[in-house]
Amino acid sequence: PSAAIFSKFDLIKNTRTGEIMRVTSVNYSTNVITVTRGAGATAAAAILDNDWLFVIGPAFEEGSKSGDSNTTKLVKVTNFTQIFKIKFGVTQTENASKLYLSANPGGDLKYLRAKYGIEQAKKIERAYWFNEKKEITGPDGKPLRLTGGILEAITTAGNVQDEAGSSLTELEFRSFLQNYACKYGSSEKYFFCGNVVLGYLEGFAANKLYIVPNDKTYGVEVRKYQSSFGTLNIVRHPMFENQYAGMGVVVDLSTLKHCPLNGRDTLLETNIQDNDADEEVDQYKTECGLQRTNFEKNALLKGVV
């Protein structure tokens, strides 16, 4: 534990014995505090390993000067931007033909632009969920960067409840809410899960689930789960399948942000084929990364079968 949570003259209470102590000095480099025992009405008693110390607040004597400074500094959090490209095209013969999908010349290319625009967005989203942050030198000697995703950041923060290949009970889910999902951050968050987890929730929490009107959720069916610890907006995520079907991720949306490099958000580049090629080739190109801050507000439930 870090001594940074204490300041000189703080009153701290041993929640097991009831004894109140007053901090007289703090050494932040060695994580050592010095206290006056029995500062309150309760007499000093032996302190055991793992006793909880509750910080009440400072107590200054009359006419005293201001206390010592204890300023929290921000920690720099970084991630990389990743280059995403997806290429597609048609021959000029196909482009001039009346194909089945549109029955108009040029219709197939329009269809492909719509289709691969969706595919580009899906590839970026998969990276935002499942990728790991890394920078290496690519085969051509230039930097190759991977943007880190949500699962990596939650795991690093340690907010993970592993069911270790077992079923999910209502008691275990309440423990997940209390100890991980709702411990920090907003009282209302989003819970993205696969079919396995959703099946258990519908089994033991059916009377606590209700549908949010679609006009408020852009056509995505969202179910709210209300508990004493907080409210979850439950979304079945189609990417959480196979090995990820037994996974659920609680996300506080304030901790995430889509960050394209300046001028490098998704762009459709047309006519990138060779000059003498009898075809038209286009590509979508994006260079972006996921901003990840305060990930203690998020949580991962995994290993449900």
N, C-alpha and C positions, 0 to 999 in steps of 0.2 A: 504493500500500500504506500501511497505517496503522502508525505507530510504537507503537501501543498493545500490540502483541505483545511488545515489548521492555521490560525493566526494568533499572535501573542495576545494574551488576556481573554481568549475564548474560554467559555465554560463548556466542558464536555461531560457527558453523563454515561456511566456504565449502566446499560439498560438491564443487566442481570441483577446487579447489587443495589442499584439506585444511587450509588455514590457520585457526587459531582466534584470534578477537578477543575482547577484554573490553570491554563497554559501560561507559563512564565517565559519560555523561550522556544524557538523552533529553528532547527538546523535543516534547511531544505536540501542541502547537498548530501547529508548522511541519513535523511529521513528519521530524525530523532526529535522528540518533543520532551520538554521538561515541564512538570506540572506541580502544583500545590495540591496535596491530597486532602480530601474531606473539606472542600471549599464550601459546601452547603451544610445543611443540618444533618445529613446522613453521614455516619462515621466511615472512615476508610476501611476497605475490605480487600482481600486478596483478589487480584485480577487474573483470570484464566486465559489461556490461549483461545483465540477466536471469539472473545467477548466483543459485543457491539458497543462502540463508542459513538454517542449521539451528540452532535455539535449543537448547543443551544444558542450561543451567541456571545458577544464580548461583554465583559463587566469591567468598567473603568472606575477608578477612585475619584473622588471629588477633587476638582482643580487640576486634574492630570492633563498632560499634553496628548497630542494625537498619537495613535499607535503606529506600529511598523507597517510599511507597505507590503502587501501580498497581492501582486497583480498577476492575473492569468494571461499568458501569451498565447496567441493563435498559433497552431501548428500548420505548417504548409502541407497541403494535400495536393498531389499531382496525379495526372493521368495523361495518356497519349491520345492523339488523334490518329485515326486509322483511315486509310484510303480504300473506299469501296468502289468497284467498277462492275458493270454488267453490260455485255455487248450483245447486240441482236441485229438482224437485218433481213432483207428480202432481195431476190434478184429483180432486175428491172422487168423481166417477163412476168414474174409474180405480181409486181406492183401495178402492171398494166392490165392484169386479168381481173375478171369478175369472179372472185372466190366465194365459197359457200358462206363464210361468216358474215359478209357484208353485201355481197352482190354488186359492189361498186369498185371500180379501179382505185387503187390506193388504200382500200379499206383494210387490207391485211396489215400494212405497216402501222396504221392508226391503232389497230387492235393490239399489236405487239408493243407499242409504246405504252398503252394502258396496262397491259399485263406485266411488263418488266418494270414499270414504275412501282407496282405493288411488290414485286419480287425484291427490288432494291430496298424498300422500306422494311420488308421482313428480314432481310439479311442484316440490316443495321440493328433491328430489334433483337435478333438472336445474339449478336455480339454484345449488346447491352445487358442481356441476361447471363450468358454463359462464358464470355470471353475472359482472358487473363491478361493483365497488363505486362507488356514486354517490349523491349527495343533491341533489335539485332541488326547486323549488317546483312543485307540481302545478297542473292547470288550475283547481282551486277555491281556489288560494292557500295550500294547506297542504303540509307537507313530504311528498315522495315519495322513498322510499329503496330502493335496490337493495343486496342483500348480495353481497359479493365471493365468487367461487368458487375452486375448487382450481386450475384452469388459469391464472387470472390471477395467483395468488400464486406458482406455480412459475415462470412467465415472469418475474415481477418479481425472483425470486431468481436467475434466470439459469441454472437447472439444466435446460437444454433441449438435446437432440441432434436436429438437423433433418436428415432423410435427403433433403430437397429433391426429392421426387418420384421416388425410386429404390427399388430392392428392398432387403431387409434381409439381410445376410450374418451368419454366425456370428461373424466377426471384429468386425463393427460392433456386434453385440449385446454382445459381451464388453467392447468399449470403452465402451459405454453403462453397463454395470454398474460398471466400474472407475472411470470419471471422473465419473459422475453418480448413478446409482441407489444404489450402496452406499458412496459416499464418506463420508457422515455418517450418524449415527443407528443404529438397530437393525440387527443382522445378518440379521433376517428381516422382510420387508415384503410388502405386497400389490401385485400388478401387474394393473391393470385394462386390458383391451385389446379392440380390435375384431377382426373376423374376418380381416382382412388380416394383421395382426401375428401373430395366433395361427397362421395357416397357415404362415408362415415358421418359427415356433418348432417346430411339429410336424414340419417338414421337416428342420431341421438339429439339433434337440435332443430327438428322440423318446426316445432312450435315457436322457435325464436327467429326464424327466417321469414323475410317478406320481400317481395319484388319492388324494386325502385322503378318508377315510371320511365319508359324508354326515352321520352322526350328530354329527360334530364341527363341521360347517359349515352347520347349519340348512337342509339340503336343497340348498344351492348347490354345484354341482360345482366343486371347486378342485383344480388341479394344482400340485404343487410342482416348482420348478426349482432344483436345487442347483448352486452354482458355488463356486469358491474365494473369490469376493468376498462372497457372501452367498446367502441363500435367498429365492426369490420364491414367494409363493402366487398362482398365475395364475388370474384370473377373467375369463371372456368377458363383457363388459358389453353388454347389448342397446341401450344408448343410444349406444354408439360405432359408428355406422353412417354411410353416405354419406360426407360430408367428414371424419368422425371415424373411419372404419373403419381407417385407417392410423395410428392413434394408440395409444400405450400409456402409462399413467401409473403410476408407482411411488409408493405412499403408505405412509408411516410413520404408523400410526393414532394414535400419541401426539400428533401435530401438529394433529389435528382434533377439534372438539367441536361438537355441535348445541346451540345456545344460544337457547332461547325467552325472550322478554321475560317478566318476572315475571307469572305468571297468564295468559299469552297463548299457551301451547302449544296444540296442535290441539284444537279444541272443536267439537262438533256443536251448532249452534243450530237449533232446530225451530220450526215455525209462525211464520215471519217474513213470511208473505204479508200483503197488505192485509186489514183487518178484514172487508170485505165480499166478499172473493174466495172463490169456491167451489172452493178448491184447498188443498193443503198444500205449502208451500215450506220447504225446509231449506237450510242452508249449513254447510260446514266453514270455519273461520277459524283462521289461525295467524299469529302474528308472531314470527319467529325469524331468526337469522343464523348464519353459520358462523364459529366461532373458528379462526383460522389463526396458528400459532406455529411458529417454527424451520423454515421451509419449505425450508431448504437440505437437509433430510433427504429431501425428495421430488424426483422427477425426471419429465421429460416426454420421450417419444420420439414424434416426429411426422414426417409427410411420407413414410410408407412406402406404396408402391403395388405 
